[in-house]
């Protein structure tokens, strides 16, 4: 299926968002991803990107780290609005469980993409959520205005003017565990973060089945 580029936005010096109009209704479960590639390109050039959208929406958005030489991100950074790109059907098992009553989302960088799909799709669900979003510095933050009011935002290398939380996201996990011992935990971001947070949770006797993760 083809997607038509409607909007592109520079979110940080290294992260861009791209919004598309699918040529037909686009079915997906929040948290899933697609494989994108230029029209007619070999499948081996396709790249995976998580979908940011509400179910049954008529547009889809993707977060991308800018790579001028990237088959997808490099192409889209130079493409005009109205350009088209190919997508696979949505796939992936990083999805929420309808039986959850409490969820803790942990994200770094563009790992916020599937977490944002969770957030916008659950507004009418009776589920408690807490989001922890980590970045390096103020200039690396984006979409914080779209996060719920109880979200925790932490910077590992903030400026002196930063008045929020400091440190990597791993520094803020243990205080959350006792408050959310029965929660389902959803982790998405760089491999080191996911590995470390998962280890902290397992050491605190959080069940493996309650920990869900996607590595970016």
N, C-alpha and C positions, 0 to 999 in steps of 0.2 A: 504494500500500500504506500502511496505517496503522501507526504506532508508538505504543506505550503507555508513558507516562512512569513509570519505576520509581524513579529516584533523581536528586536534584540536589544539587550540592555547590559551595559558594563556595571557590574555590581561591586567589584573590587578591582585592583590592578591586575589580578590574575583570573578572576571568575566572571563569566558572562552567563546570562540567561537567554534562551531562545524559545519563543512561543510560536506554535504551528497550528494550522487548521488541517485536520485529517480530511481526506477525500470522501470518507464515509464514516459512520459511527465507529468509535474506537473503544473496544471492550478491554478492560483491565481491572485488576484488583489493586487497591492502594498498596504501594511497596514494590510492585513489580517493575521490570525494566524491559527495554526493547533494544534491538540491534539496529543502529543507524548506519547508512552508507550513502555515498553519492550515487546518483542515478546511473544504473548500468554497471557499476563497479563490481569487482569480484567479491564474493562473500567473505573471503579472508580479510578484507579491508574493513569490514563492519566493526563498529565499536559499541559497547554496552553503555546505556544511560538510563537511570531511573526516571520514571514518569512523575511529574509534579502536576497533579490535577485532581479535581473532584470527579468521582464516578459519574458517567453519563454527561460529561461536559463536552462542549463542541470545540475546545482547544486543549492542547497539551504543551507543557513547558519542560525544558531540560536545563539543568545546570551543567556547565562545562568549564574545566580549567583551560585557559587559552593556551594553545600550542600552535604557533604559526605554521608548523609543518604537519599538523595533524590532519588525517584524511577527512575527519568530520569537523572538528573544532576550527582547524585552519581554513577549511572551505567556507564554513558558515560565517566566520569573522569578516570575510571579504564579500560574501554573497549579498546581493540586493534583496530587499523585501519582495516577496513574490517568487523567490527561488524555491525549488522543490528538492526533496531528499526522500530516500526510500527508508521504510521502517519494517521490521519484522512484527509479528504479533507479540503481545505482551507475555512475558514468561517470568518465572522466579518464585521462590518459596518464602521470601522475606515479607510475610504478610501477617497481619494481626489475627488473633484468635477472638472470635465473637464472645467467648466465655470469659474473657478478661474483665475484671472489675477495677483493676489498677494497672497502669502501665507507666514505666519510666523509659523515656527516650534519651539516648546518649548519642550525640553527633559531633563530628568535627568536619570543617570545610564543606565540600560538596556532598558529603555524607548526609547533609541536611535534606537532600532532595526527597528520598522516600519517607523520611520522618515528616516532612511538610505535607506529603500526601495523606499520611495517617491523620495529621492534625485537622486538615480541612475537611476530611471525610467523616469525622466522628463527632461533629458538632451537636448532633441530635442523639448521641449515644449516652447511656448512663454509665460512663466509665471515668474514673479519676486518672488524670495524666500529669506527669511532671517531665519537663524537657530540660536537658543540660546541653548547651551548645558551646563548643570551644573553638577558639581561633588564636592566632599568634598575636596580633595587635589590632588596634582600632580600625585600621584601614582594611583589615581582612574580614570584618564583620559585614553581614548582609542579612536582609529579611528579618532582622530582630523585631521590627514593628509588626510582623505577621505572627510572631510567637505568642502563646498564651501569657497572661500577666504573671503567672507564677514560675515562669521559666528562669533557669539559672544560666547566666552568660559569663564565661570566664576566659581570660586572656593569659597566655603563657609569657608574653613579652610586651606588656602594656606600657604606655607612656606614663610619666609622673602624674598626669592629669586624670588618669583612669580611676574612677571611684567604685567600680564594680569588683566582682570576684577576680582573684589572681591565681595563676597556676594552671597546670594542665587539668583536663577533666578528671583524671585519675585522683587528683587531690580532693575531689568533692563527692566521691562515690560512697565512702564508708559512712558519712553522716546521713546519707539517704537510706541506707540499708534497713535500719531498724524501723524507720517510718513506713517503709514499703516492702516489708519482708514477704508479703503475699503477692507482690506485683509480678507482672511479666516484664522482662527487660529487653529492650530493642536497641542494639548497638550498630552504628554505621559510621564508618570513617576509615582512617588509615590503619594498616595492619597492626602497628605497634599499640595504638590506642585500644583497638578491639581486643587484642590478646591480653593486655594488662587489665582492662576493666573486667573481662571475663574471669581472669585469675582471681581478682579481688572478690568477685561475687561467689565463685566456687569456694574460696577459702572461708567465706562467711556462711557457708552451708546453704546458699541459694541453689535450688535444684537445676540441673543441667537443662531440663525440659522447659524451664522458665526463662532461659537466656537464648535470645534469637539475635543473629548478627549477619551483617553484610559488609564485606571488606572492599574499600575503594583504593 
